[in-house]
Structures are given as C-alpha cells and as structure tokens.
C-alpha cells in the first residue's frame, strides 16, 4: 500500500481541484469513489510524514532547566490559575451577562501571586507564556511568576522569544551580594536581563547601579543607552548629576533630552539653576498699568503664537498685581544643550514654545521668592498678562509632575467641587485640568503626585460634584482597592445614572474599573442594587433589567476576588499557624494566649494564624515578610 501513495503535492492539488476535474493520482478499486480513495491515500501519507524520520547525528541535549526555589502555589490557587488561563479566549471584553469576566481578573491574580512569593506550576508554564504572548500587559507579572524557567523555555520555542526581551523578574537575577555574577551578567547577559539587573541594583544600591552603567556607557548602542538612562529614575539623587551632565553631550538627541529631564528633577542641580536664571527673566510681577501697556506692545511685536492663547483664556484683571510674561527671543546653543528643543510643533510659536520648556525645567521653589513670598495657591490665582495664563499654568503642571511637588499639584488642581474644576470633558482624554480652552494639562498626572489618601478623597469629591462622565482616567490613578469614600461615591453615581434611566453600557468603563478596584468587602452592601426596581417613566426601555444584570456581575466579581485572595494567602496563613504552634510548643506555656488564661500554646497559634484568614484581609500576612501592608486586602 505504501508504495502506491502519490507524492503529497499531487494529493493536495487533486483535493483542491476535485476528482471530477482531475483524476485521483492513486489506484481506485472497482466499486469505490475516486474521492474516497484520494482521502485514504492522504491519510496514509499524513501518517508517514508525521512518523517518518531521516537518520541524522544526535542533537545535543538541552541543558537542564534552572531551579526555582520559590514555593509552589496552594492547590486551590493552582486550579484557579488553570481556569483563568483556560478562559482567556472566552468572553474577553464582554460587558453583557452576570458572570464575572475572568480575563480582567488575571492581571490582579498574577500580581497577588507574585507578592506572596509563589512560582508558577511547571505544567502551566506553556499556557502562561501563551497568555503573556497574547497580552503585553500581562508580561511583567507573568514572567516574574514564571521565573527563570520561562527564559529557559523561551530559548527552545520561537513563539516565546518575547520573554527574552521582557522583564524576567528578580528570580532570574544573581544574589544581592554576588558582585562577580552581577558583573558577568551585566557584561554578557541579554538586553532584558541587563535592564532587569540595572533596575534591581538601582533599587537596592543606587551608587552600585550607576557604577555598572558608567563602566560600559561608551560602548553601548544609542537605543540601549536611552533605556539604561531611564533606569536612573529609580533612586535619582544629586550623586547622579556628574554622570547626567556628561550625558547632555551625548550623540543621541533622545539621550540628551532624557538626561536634561532627569537633571531638572534635581532642584539643586546646575542645570536647574541655569534654567531658573533663564525662566526668571521671562516671568515677573507687574501692576495693572504695566499690564495694559504690555498687552498692546506684545500684540504688535509677537506674531508667533500669542494669538493661540487669546480668546477664552484672555482675561483682564480689575486691579492689583499681574504676572508679566516676556518669552526669550533666541534659543542659543546653551539652551539646546540643556534640553530645550528649538523647533516648535506645528501651530505653536517659537518663543512661546521655548519659554514653556524653560518654565517646565525650573525648580518650582524659585517662584515664591521671586513673586513676593506668595504660596503656590496665591501664585496660581494671579492673573497673567497677554492671555498667557494657560501657557504658564500648563508648564507649571508639567513641572509639578516632573518634580513630584504635591503643594503645586494641589494648587493647580484646585477644588474638586468648583464649577470649572477642572476637567470639564477633557480628563478622560488626558487634556485640561483646568477646563481652559487649549490647555494640555493632565489632571490624572497631577493627582498622581498627591498622597494616596488625598488623591482618593479629591476624586470622590469630584465625582460627587460632577458625576462620572470625566472621571475614568482619574479613577485609574487611585490606589487599589479604592478607599471607602471613593468606592461609595462611584457606586452612588452609578445608582444615580440608573435612576436617570440611561443604559449601563454608557458607563461600562467605570463599571469595569469598579469590578477590579472596589474593596471586595463591599459586596454584601451592594446586594440590594441587584434587584430590579421598575422602569422610570422617561427611561430607556429595558434599562433597569440591564442595570440589575450589571450590578449582579459587579457583586459576583467582588466575591470571586475575595475567594481568589483567600486561595492565594491560605498557604502563608497555614504556615504561620504551624510556625506559631511550634514556637509555643517549644517554649512550654509561653505561647499561651494572654487573653484566655490557661489556653494552650496550640490555641495561641491558631488565634495568631486566623488574624488574616478572612476573605477580607485586614492586615499584612504575618507569615510572609514580603506582604505589602499598604495593599492589605488589595488582592484579586
């Protein structure tokens, strides 16, 4: 039979054309259809092609996979990961139905598993790498959980080569004090391994990280220098200034720009001082009479962009002090070396463009002394001559974000309850924070400078005053799980939208955030919202039923997150119980619970172990030193 099988190409051609148009290239017995004979021959040929192997020299056996000393996942968590990975192709992105969207919970699950110090089961590594291949947002956490074995597999499968360019996590790095291994990895490792090593070293010892980079800086490619230089943001300090000053003369424009940005974040640096000297020549305090004269003069002499700031932003103060603006007339070589881009974007005047870059790079601490000892709030409240308020405030906003200056960020954001506070339709797209025409301010970035508690309180008050239409990006910068006032404000606003009769998919983005960011402990309180309450007279048909379904999905997701968190923490909790019981047993009655005289050490250990076992964790796991108390209860 095997000798009568035609070549594979002929079989494929005959199958594509059909046996009515081309005779089957195989013998056809009497009484059989040519098509059936063709398919039989194709089946035989397929088996031969799969099973056949030409003799060849034996290939070198792959090296053994590196060990991963981290503990295995608890059984329940391992099964949960298998379900999450199996479901990732199911209903991704769907906002219909009451079932939780598991694909949106996978990132939180991976992050929490990583915080607990677990490693991924070997049997699930292929599925985990496939998931990371399909979703770039999963890669850092997925590769960290997979550990060094992910890199080992990636070298054997081209589909997973992305892992060699990604972040392998701390498990793939040398021990902290193994300087010889670190130096070898830095000189010989893959680019991804070098980036991870530099970032980890900067986190632990900024001076050692700088020394690593300085040792090979002159031999690095321009694109690599840019990535490595960006790693210096971690632990940035005045000790980095000499290196960054040299980088201002780098051959790459992007490297020079990044070095200038980092130096401007150091208020005491020489670059910051040079920028302050230039910026203070552009901005000074004047009076109303001078303002009126300056307006006419600038209108006659400045034709390169002042008009873009006039109109809605142009204001005429009634009396009192005013900020007088005089943009630079040239962009000299010194300014360009310090990071000022000479060519303005389309539609932007050159002098206005240069001045905005100077203001952005100037230490904000300069302005109170220059402007009569005023506070940031008082400075922001000053009128600005020639309609340049938006231009000046936008530059200060970028400076506040770059310098992480909470006082200025707070002043530029203003009160969240103010009628024009801000965001008026533009926060969702990343535009104005002040509701001003032409503004490029990003309220979300300004909020990121504030402490977590203040950030959540500001957004909660904003939502209570202005609703959810402009709150999506603001919610994205708030710590997870949301603080109780913020969570309550979001739920109340959703309930108000329901009462107004609109459809829930108009708020699908916020509802999705709520499923991932609300404290799981809020599930019981939200149960009442899952019932249908009747249609408003002027509401959209069927809207109440859809809202009921959306709130059912919200409550179900919150409860699932609580379950997932308990599955991931149960191993640490049980280990804590065993350790505490062993310690109590070894010391006689010293481990007895002082609240219950006469209780044995075994009971004392049990009490200690159950302090964090509830599905709503109230504190860091005492048995796991890496637990982050800031995110207590913030797991999936």
C-alpha positions as CSV (number, residue, x, y, z in Angstrom):
1,X,0.0,0.0,0.0
2,X,2.8,2.4,0.9
3,X,4.4,2.1,-2.5
4,X,1.2,3.2,-4.2
5,X,0.9,6.5,-2.3
6,X,1.4,9.5,-4.6
7,X,3.6,12.5,-3.6
8,X,1.9,14.8,-1.1
9,X,1.8,17.8,-3.5
10,X,-0.1,15.8,-6.1
11,X,-2.6,14.7,-3.5
12,X,-3.2,18.2,-2.3
13,X,-3.7,19.5,-5.9
14,X,-6.2,16.8,-6.7
15,X,-8.1,17.5,-3.5
16,X,-8.2,21.3,-4.2
17,X,-9.5,20.8,-7.8
18,X,-11.7,17.9,-7.1
19,X,-11.7,14.4,-8.6
20,X,-14.2,15.4,-11.2
21,X,-11.7,17.9,-12.7
22,X,-8.5,16.0,-12.0
23,X,-8.1,12.2,-11.8
24,X,-7.0,10.9,-8.4
25,X,-3.3,10.2,-8.5
26,X,-3.9,6.8,-6.7
27,X,-5.3,3.5,-7.8
28,X,-9.1,3.2,-7.4
29,X,-10.5,-0.2,-6.8
30,X,-13.7,-1.2,-8.5
31,X,-16.8,0.0,-6.8
32,X,-15.0,2.8,-4.8
33,X,-15.4,6.5,-5.3
34,X,-12.2,8.3,-6.5
35,X,-12.7,10.9,-3.7
36,X,-12.7,8.2,-1.0
37,X,-9.6,6.7,-2.5
38,X,-7.9,10.1,-2.5
39,X,-8.8,10.8,1.1
40,X,-7.5,7.3,2.2
41,X,-4.2,8.0,0.4
42,X,-3.9,11.4,2.0
43,X,-4.5,9.8,5.4
44,X,-1.7,7.2,4.8
45,X,0.6,9.9,3.6
46,X,-0.1,12.1,6.6
47,X,0.8,9.2,9.0
48,X,4.0,8.6,7.0
49,X,5.0,12.3,7.1
50,X,4.4,12.5,10.9
51,X,6.1,9.3,11.8
52,X,9.0,9.2,9.4
53,X,12.4,10.5,10.5
54,X,15.5,10.6,8.4
55,X,18.6,9.2,10.2
56,X,20.8,12.0,11.4
57,X,23.5,12.7,14.1
58,X,22.0,13.0,17.5
59,X,21.5,16.6,18.6
60,X,23.0,18.0,21.8
61,X,20.6,17.5,24.7
62,X,19.2,20.8,26.1
63,X,20.7,22.0,29.4
64,X,18.6,21.3,32.4
65,X,16.0,23.9,33.4
66,X,17.3,26.1,36.2
67,X,15.9,25.5,39.7
68,X,13.3,27.8,41.1
69,X,13.4,27.7,44.9
70,X,10.2,29.6,45.5
71,X,7.2,27.7,46.9
72,X,4.5,26.0,44.8
73,X,1.0,27.5,44.6
74,X,-1.6,26.1,47.0
75,X,-3.8,23.5,45.3
76,X,-6.8,25.8,45.1
77,X,-4.8,28.7,43.7
78,X,-3.2,26.3,41.1
79,X,-6.6,25.2,40.0
80,X,-7.8,28.8,39.8
81,X,-4.8,29.7,37.6
82,X,-5.6,26.8,35.2
83,X,-9.2,28.1,35.0
84,X,-8.1,31.7,34.3
85,X,-5.7,30.6,31.6
86,X,-8.3,28.3,30.0
87,X,-10.9,31.1,29.9
88,X,-8.7,33.8,28.4
89,X,-10.2,33.2,25.0
90,X,-13.8,33.2,26.1
91,X,-15.7,36.4,26.7
92,X,-12.8,38.9,26.8
93,X,-14.1,42.4,26.9
94,X,-17.8,41.4,27.1
95,X,-19.9,43.7,29.3
96,X,-23.1,41.6,29.0
97,X,-24.3,38.9,31.3
98,X,-24.0,38.5,35.1
99,X,-20.9,36.2,35.0
100,X,-17.5,37.8,36.1
101,X,-15.0,38.5,33.3
102,X,-12.1,36.2,34.2
103,X,-9.8,37.7,31.7
104,X,-9.9,41.0,33.6
105,X,-9.0,39.3,36.8
106,X,-5.9,37.6,35.6
107,X,-3.6,40.6,36.0
108,X,-4.6,41.1,39.6
109,X,-4.3,37.3,40.3
110,X,-0.7,37.3,38.9
111,X,0.3,40.4,40.9
112,X,-1.0,39.0,44.1
113,X,0.6,35.6,43.5
114,X,3.9,37.4,42.9
115,X,3.5,39.4,46.1
116,X,3.1,36.2,48.0
117,X,6.3,34.8,46.6
118,X,5.0,31.8,44.7
119,X,6.2,30.3,41.4
120,X,4.1,29.1,38.6
121,X,3.4,25.3,38.3
122,X,5.7,23.8,35.7
123,X,2.7,22.2,33.9
124,X,1.1,25.6,33.4
125,X,4.1,27.5,32.1
126,X,3.3,27.0,28.4
127,X,-0.3,28.3,28.9
128,X,1.1,31.2,31.0
129,X,3.6,32.1,28.3
130,X,0.9,31.9,25.6
131,X,-1.3,34.3,27.6
132,X,1.7,36.7,28.0
133,X,2.4,36.5,24.3
134,X,-1.2,37.5,23.5
135,X,-1.4,40.3,26.1
136,X,1.6,42.6,26.6
137,X,0.0,44.0,29.8
138,X,0.5,40.6,31.4
139,X,4.1,40.1,30.6
140,X,5.9,41.7,33.6
141,X,3.8,39.9,36.2
142,X,3.6,36.6,34.2
143,X,7.3,36.4,33.6
144,X,8.1,37.2,37.2
145,X,5.8,34.4,38.3
146,X,7.2,32.0,35.7
147,X,10.8,32.8,36.9
148,X,14.0,31.5,35.3
149,X,12.2,28.6,33.7
150,X,10.3,31.0,31.4
151,X,13.6,32.1,29.9
152,X,14.7,28.5,29.6
153,X,11.6,27.6,27.6
154,X,11.8,30.8,25.5
155,X,15.2,29.7,24.2
156,X,13.6,26.5,22.9
157,X,10.4,27.9,21.4
158,X,10.4,30.9,19.0
159,X,6.8,31.7,19.9
160,X,8.0,32.8,23.3
161,X,11.1,34.8,22.3
162,X,9.4,37.9,23.7
163,X,10.4,36.6,27.2
164,X,14.0,37.2,26.3
165,X,13.2,40.8,25.6
166,X,10.9,41.3,28.6
167,X,11.4,41.5,32.3
168,X,12.4,38.2,33.8
169,X,11.8,39.2,37.4
170,X,14.1,39.1,40.5
171,X,14.1,35.3,40.4
172,X,16.4,35.4,37.3
173,X,18.9,37.8,38.9
174,X,22.1,36.9,40.8
175,X,22.1,37.0,44.6
176,X,22.3,40.5,46.1
177,X,25.9,40.3,47.3
178,X,27.2,38.2,44.3
179,X,29.1,41.1,42.7
180,X,31.1,38.8,40.4
181,X,27.9,37.2,39.0
182,X,26.2,40.6,38.6
183,X,29.2,42.0,36.7
184,X,29.2,38.9,34.4
185,X,25.5,39.2,33.7
186,X,25.9,42.9,33.0
187,X,28.7,42.4,30.5
188,X,27.4,39.2,28.9
189,X,23.7,39.0,29.5
190,X,20.8,39.6,27.2
191,X,19.4,43.1,27.0
192,X,16.3,42.2,29.0
193,X,18.5,40.7,31.7
194,X,20.7,43.7,31.8
195,X,17.8,46.1,32.1
196,X,16.3,44.0,35.0
197,X,19.7,43.8,36.7
198,X,20.2,47.6,36.5
199,X,16.7,48.3,37.8
200,X,17.1,45.9,40.7
201,X,20.6,47.2,41.5
202,X,19.4,50.8,41.5
203,X,16.6,49.9,43.8
204,X,18.9,48.3,46.3
205,X,22.1,50.4,45.9
206,X,21.8,53.4,43.5
207,X,25.5,54.0,43.6
208,X,26.3,50.5,42.5
209,X,23.8,50.7,39.7
210,X,25.4,53.9,38.4
211,X,28.8,52.3,38.6
212,X,27.6,49.4,36.4
213,X,26.2,51.8,33.8
214,X,29.2,54.1,33.8
215,X,31.6,51.2,33.2
216,X,30.1,50.3,29.8
217,X,28.4,53.6,28.8
218,X,30.8,54.5,26.0
219,X,30.3,51.1,24.3
220,X,26.5,50.9,24.4
221,X,24.2,51.5,21.4
222,X,22.2,54.7,21.4
223,X,18.9,52.9,21.9
224,X,20.3,50.9,24.7
225,X,21.8,54.0,26.4
226,X,18.3,55.6,26.3
227,X,16.7,52.6,28.1
228,X,19.6,52.3,30.6
229,X,19.5,56.0,31.4
230,X,15.8,55.8,32.0
231,X,16.5,53.3,34.8
232,X,18.3,56.0,36.7
233,X,14.9,57.4,37.7
234,X,14.9,54.8,40.4
235,X,16.9,56.3,43.3
236,X,17.7,59.5,41.4
237,X,19.9,61.8,43.6
238,X,22.5,64.6,43.4
239,X,25.2,61.8,43.2
240,X,23.9,61.1,39.7
241,X,24.4,64.7,38.5
242,X,28.1,64.4,37.2
243,X,27.1,61.4,35.0
244,X,24.0,63.1,33.7
245,X,25.8,66.3,32.9
246,X,28.2,64.3,30.7
247,X,25.1,62.7,29.0
248,X,24.0,66.2,28.0
249,X,26.7,66.0,25.3
250,X,25.6,62.5,24.1
251,X,25.4,61.9,20.3
252,X,21.8,60.9,20.6
253,X,19.2,63.6,20.9
254,X,16.8,61.4,22.9
255,X,19.6,60.6,25.3
256,X,20.3,64.3,25.8
257,X,16.6,65.0,26.3
258,X,16.3,62.3,28.9
259,X,19.4,63.4,30.8
260,X,18.1,67.0,30.8
261,X,14.7,65.8,32.2
262,X,16.4,63.9,35.0
263,X,18.6,66.8,35.9
264,X,15.7,69.2,36.0
265,X,14.1,66.9,38.6
266,X,17.0,67.6,40.9
267,X,16.3,71.2,42.2
268,X,19.9,71.7,43.3
269,X,21.5,70.7,40.0
270,X,23.5,73.1,37.9
271,X,21.1,72.6,35.0
272,X,18.1,73.5,37.2
273,X,20.0,76.6,38.2
274,X,20.7,77.6,34.6
275,X,17.1,77.0,33.7
276,X,15.9,79.1,36.6
277,X,18.1,82.0,35.5
278,X,16.6,81.9,32.1
279,X,13.0,81.4,33.3
280,X,13.0,84.2,35.8
281,X,13.9,86.6,33.0
282,X,10.7,85.6,31.3
283,X,8.2,86.0,34.2
284,X,8.0,88.8,36.7
285,X,5.4,90.6,38.9
286,X,3.9,93.8,37.5
287,X,1.0,96.1,38.0
288,X,-2.2,96.7,36.1
289,X,-0.9,99.8,34.2
290,X,2.1,97.9,33.0
291,X,-0.1,95.0,32.1
292,X,-2.2,97.3,29.8
293,X,0.9,98.7,28.1
294,X,2.5,95.3,27.7
295,X,-0.6,93.9,26.1
296,X,-0.6,96.4,23.3
297,X,3.2,96.0,22.8
298,X,3.1,92.2,22.6
299,X,0.2,92.4,20.2
300,X,2.3,94.5,17.8
301,X,5.6,92.6,18.2
302,X,4.8,89.0,19.0
303,X,3.2,87.2,16.0
304,X,4.4,83.7,16.6
305,X,1.8,82.1,18.8
306,X,0.3,84.7,21.2
307,X,-2.9,84.5,19.3
308,X,-3.4,80.9,20.2
309,X,-3.7,81.8,23.8
310,X,-6.1,84.7,23.3
311,X,-9.8,84.4,23.3
312,X,-11.3,82.3,26.1
313,X,-8.1,82.4,28.1
314,X,-7.5,86.2,27.7
315,X,-8.6,87.9,30.9
316,X,-8.5,91.5,32.1
317,X,-7.9,91.9,35.8
318,X,-9.8,94.6,37.5
319,X,-6.9,95.7,39.7
320,X,-3.8,94.5,41.6
321,X,-0.7,92.6,40.7
322,X,-0.3,90.7,37.4
323,X,2.3,88.3,36.0
324,X,4.0,89.9,33.1
325,X,5.4,87.4,30.5
326,X,8.4,88.1,28.3
327,X,9.4,85.0,26.2
328,X,13.0,84.5,25.2
329,X,13.9,86.0,21.8
330,X,16.5,83.3,20.8
331,X,17.3,79.7,21.6
332,X,21.0,79.6,21.9
333,X,23.4,76.6,21.9
334,X,23.4,76.6,25.7
335,X,19.7,76.2,25.9
336,X,19.7,73.4,23.3
337,X,22.4,71.5,25.3
338,X,20.2,71.8,28.4
339,X,17.4,70.1,26.6
340,X,15.4,72.9,25.0
341,X,14.1,71.8,21.7
342,X,14.5,74.7,19.2
343,X,11.9,73.7,16.6
344,X,8.3,74.3,17.8
345,X,5.5,72.0,17.0
346,X,3.1,72.9,14.2
347,X,0.8,75.7,15.3
348,X,3.0,76.8,18.2
349,X,5.0,80.0,18.3
350,X,8.8,79.5,18.8
351,X,9.2,82.0,21.6
352,X,6.1,80.6,23.5
353,X,7.5,77.1,22.9
354,X,11.0,77.9,24.3
355,X,9.5,79.7,27.4
356,X,7.2,76.7,28.2
357,X,10.2,74.4,28.3
358,X,12.2,76.8,30.5
359,X,9.3,77.1,33.0
360,X,8.9,73.3,33.0
361,X,12.5,72.7,33.9
362,X,12.8,75.4,36.5
363,X,12.5,74.3,40.2
364,X,9.1,75.4,41.5
365,X,10.7,76.6,44.7
366,X,12.1,79.5,42.8
367,X,8.7,81.2,42.3
368,X,7.6,82.1,45.8
369,X,10.8,84.0,46.5
370,X,10.5,85.8,43.1
371,X,6.8,86.6,43.5
372,X,6.7,88.3,46.9
373,X,6.7,85.2,49.1
374,X,3.3,84.1,47.9
375,X,2.2,80.5,48.3
376,X,1.6,78.2,45.3
377,X,-2.2,78.8,45.6
378,X,-1.7,82.6,45.6
379,X,0.6,82.4,42.7
380,X,-1.8,80.3,40.6
381,X,-4.6,82.8,41.4
382,X,-2.6,85.7,39.9
383,X,-3.8,87.0,36.5
384,X,-1.3,86.6,33.7
385,X,-0.7,89.3,31.1
386,X,-1.4,89.0,27.4
387,X,-3.7,86.0,27.8
388,X,-0.8,83.6,28.6
389,X,-2.4,82.0,31.7
390,X,-2.9,78.6,30.1
391,X,0.6,78.6,28.7
392,X,2.2,79.4,32.0
393,X,0.0,77.1,34.1
394,X,0.5,74.2,31.7
395,X,4.2,74.5,32.1
396,X,3.9,74.6,35.9
397,X,1.7,71.5,35.8
398,X,4.4,69.6,33.9
399,X,7.0,70.9,36.4
400,X,4.9,69.7,39.3
401,X,4.6,66.2,37.9
402,X,8.3,66.0,37.0
403,X,9.4,67.3,40.4
404,X,6.8,65.4,42.3
405,X,5.7,68.6,44.1
406,X,2.5,68.0,45.9
407,X,1.9,71.6,47.0
408,X,2.0,72.9,43.5
409,X,-0.1,69.9,42.1
410,X,-2.7,70.7,44.8
411,X,-2.8,74.4,43.9
412,X,-3.0,73.7,40.1
413,X,-5.8,71.1,40.5
414,X,-7.9,73.5,42.6
415,X,-11.0,72.5,44.5
416,X,-12.8,69.4,43.0
417,X,-16.2,70.9,43.8
418,X,-15.6,74.1,41.8
419,X,-17.8,74.6,38.8
420,X,-14.8,74.7,36.4
421,X,-12.6,72.4,38.4
422,X,-11.2,71.2,36.1
423,X,-11.7,68.6,33.9
424,X,-14.8,69.6,32.1
425,X,-14.8,66.9,29.5
426,X,-11.1,66.6,29.0
427,X,-9.8,64.4,31.7
428,X,-11.0,61.3,30.0
429,X,-8.8,62.1,27.0
430,X,-5.9,63.5,29.0
431,X,-6.4,67.1,28.3
432,X,-7.1,70.1,30.6
433,X,-7.1,70.0,34.3
434,X,-8.5,73.5,34.5
435,X,-11.2,73.4,31.9
436,X,-9.4,76.1,29.8
437,X,-9.5,76.1,26.1
438,X,-6.3,74.9,24.5
439,X,-4.9,73.5,27.8
440,X,-2.7,70.4,27.7
441,X,-2.8,69.8,31.4
442,X,-3.4,66.2,32.6
443,X,-5.3,66.1,35.8
444,X,-4.6,62.4,36.3
445,X,-0.8,63.0,36.3
446,X,-1.2,65.9,38.8
447,X,-3.3,63.6,41.0
448,X,-0.5,61.0,40.8
449,X,1.7,63.4,42.7
450,X,-0.6,63.6,45.7
451,X,-0.6,61.1,48.6
452,X,-2.9,58.1,48.0
453,X,-5.5,59.1,50.6
454,X,-5.7,62.7,49.4
455,X,-5.9,61.5,45.8
456,X,-8.9,59.3,46.5
457,X,-10.6,62.0,48.5
458,X,-10.2,64.5,45.7
459,X,-11.6,62.1,43.1
460,X,-14.5,61.2,45.4
461,X,-15.5,64.8,45.8
462,X,-15.1,65.4,42.1
463,X,-17.5,62.5,41.3
464,X,-20.0,63.7,43.9
465,X,-20.0,67.1,42.2
466,X,-19.6,66.4,38.5
467,X,-20.6,62.7,38.0
468,X,-18.7,60.0,36.2
469,X,-18.5,61.4,32.7
470,X,-15.0,62.8,33.1
471,X,-13.8,60.5,36.0
472,X,-12.5,57.4,34.2
473,X,-8.8,58.4,34.0
474,X,-8.9,60.0,37.4
475,X,-10.1,56.7,38.9
476,X,-7.2,54.9,37.1
477,X,-4.6,56.7,39.3
478,X,-6.2,55.8,42.6
479,X,-4.8,53.1,44.8
480,X,-6.5,49.6,44.7
481,X,-8.6,48.7,46.5
482,X,-10.4,52.1,46.4
483,X,-10.8,53.8,49.8
484,X,-14.3,53.5,51.2
485,X,-15.4,57.2,50.4
486,X,-14.2,56.8,46.8
487,X,-15.9,53.4,46.4
488,X,-19.1,54.8,47.8
489,X,-19.0,57.9,45.5
490,X,-18.6,55.7,42.4
491,X,-21.5,53.3,43.4
492,X,-23.7,56.2,44.3
493,X,-23.0,57.9,40.9
494,X,-23.8,54.6,39.1
495,X,-27.1,54.3,41.1
496,X,-28.0,57.9,40.1
497,X,-27.3,57.0,36.5
498,X,-29.6,54.0,36.8
499,X,-32.4,56.2,38.3
500,X,-32.0,58.6,35.4
501,X,-33.0,55.8,33.0
502,X,-29.8,55.5,30.9
503,X,-28.3,52.2,29.8
504,X,-25.4,50.8,31.8
505,X,-23.1,50.3,28.9
506,X,-22.7,54.1,28.8
507,X,-20.7,53.6,31.9
508,X,-19.1,50.3,31.0
509,X,-15.5,51.6,31.5
510,X,-16.3,52.8,35.1
511,X,-18.2,49.6,35.9
512,X,-15.2,47.5,34.7
513,X,-12.9,49.5,37.0
514,X,-15.3,49.1,39.9
515,X,-15.3,45.3,39.4
516,X,-11.5,45.3,39.7
517,X,-10.9,48.1,42.2
518,X,-13.7,48.2,44.7
519,X,-13.0,46.6,48.1
520,X,-14.4,43.1,47.9
521,X,-15.9,43.7,51.4
522,X,-18.4,46.0,49.7
523,X,-20.2,43.0,48.0
524,X,-22.8,42.5,50.7
525,X,-23.7,46.1,50.9
526,X,-24.2,46.2,47.1
527,X,-26.5,43.2,47.1
528,X,-29.6,45.5,47.3
529,X,-28.7,47.0,43.9
530,X,-29.0,43.7,42.0
531,X,-32.8,43.7,42.3
532,X,-34.9,45.3,39.6
533,X,-36.7,48.4,40.8
534,X,-39.0,49.2,37.9
535,X,-38.5,51.4,34.8
536,X,-38.6,55.3,35.1
537,X,-41.3,56.8,33.1
538,X,-38.9,58.7,30.8
539,X,-36.2,56.0,31.0
540,X,-34.7,53.8,28.2
541,X,-36.7,50.6,27.5
542,X,-35.3,47.6,29.5
543,X,-32.6,49.7,31.1
544,X,-33.4,48.6,34.7
545,X,-33.0,45.0,33.8
546,X,-29.6,45.6,32.2
547,X,-28.6,47.6,35.3
548,X,-29.6,44.7,37.5
549,X,-27.5,42.4,35.4
550,X,-24.5,44.8,35.6
551,X,-24.7,45.0,39.4
552,X,-25.1,41.2,39.7
553,X,-21.8,40.9,37.7
554,X,-20.2,43.5,40.0
555,X,-21.2,41.7,43.2
556,X,-20.2,38.4,41.8
557,X,-16.8,39.7,40.7
558,X,-16.1,41.2,44.1
559,X,-16.9,37.9,45.8
560,X,-14.8,36.0,43.4
561,X,-11.9,38.4,44.1
562,X,-12.2,37.7,47.8
563,X,-12.2,34.0,47.2
564,X,-9.2,34.2,44.9
565,X,-7.3,36.2,47.5
566,X,-8.0,33.7,50.2
567,X,-6.8,30.9,48.0
568,X,-3.5,32.6,47.4
569,X,-3.0,33.5,51.1
570,X,-4.1,30.3,52.7
571,X,-0.7,28.7,52.3
572,X,1.0,31.5,54.1
573,X,-1.7,31.5,56.8
574,X,-1.3,27.8,57.5
575,X,2.5,28.1,57.6
576,X,2.0,30.9,60.1
577,X,-0.2,28.7,62.2
578,X,2.4,25.9,62.2
579,X,5.3,28.2,63.0
580,X,3.4,29.8,65.9
581,X,2.2,26.4,67.2
582,X,5.8,25.0,67.0
583,X,7.2,28.1,68.8
584,X,4.6,27.8,71.5
585,X,5.2,24.0,72.0
586,X,8.9,24.5,72.2
587,X,8.6,27.1,75.0
588,X,6.1,25.4,77.2
589,X,3.3,27.8,78.1
590,X,4.9,31.0,77.0
591,X,2.9,30.9,73.8
592,X,-0.5,30.8,75.6
593,X,-2.9,33.5,74.6
594,X,-2.8,36.1,77.3
595,X,-6.5,37.0,76.7
596,X,-7.5,33.4,77.7
597,X,-5.6,32.4,80.8
598,X,-4.9,28.6,80.8
599,X,-5.2,28.3,77.0
600,X,-2.6,26.0,75.5
601,X,0.1,27.2,73.1
602,X,-1.7,25.3,70.3
603,X,-4.7,27.6,70.7
604,X,-2.5,30.7,70.8
605,X,-1.0,29.7,67.5
606,X,-4.5,29.2,66.0
607,X,-5.5,32.7,67.0
608,X,-2.4,34.2,65.5
609,X,-2.9,32.3,62.3
610,X,-6.5,33.4,61.8
611,X,-6.0,37.1,62.1
612,X,-5.6,37.4,58.3
613,X,-7.6,34.4,57.1
614,X,-10.8,36.1,56.5
615,X,-11.7,36.8,52.8
616,X,-11.3,40.4,53.5
617,X,-7.7,40.7,54.8
618,X,-7.3,43.4,57.4
619,X,-3.5,43.5,57.6
620,X,-0.3,42.2,56.1
621,X,0.2,38.4,56.4
622,X,2.4,37.9,59.4
623,X,3.8,34.7,58.0
624,X,5.1,36.3,54.7
625,X,7.7,39.1,55.2
626,X,7.1,40.4,51.7
627,X,3.5,41.2,52.2
628,X,2.8,44.9,51.5
629,X,0.8,46.4,54.3
630,X,-0.2,49.3,52.0
631,X,-2.2,46.9,49.9
632,X,-3.8,44.9,52.6
633,X,-6.9,43.4,51.1
634,X,-6.0,44.7,47.7
635,X,-5.6,41.3,46.1
636,X,-7.8,39.9,43.4
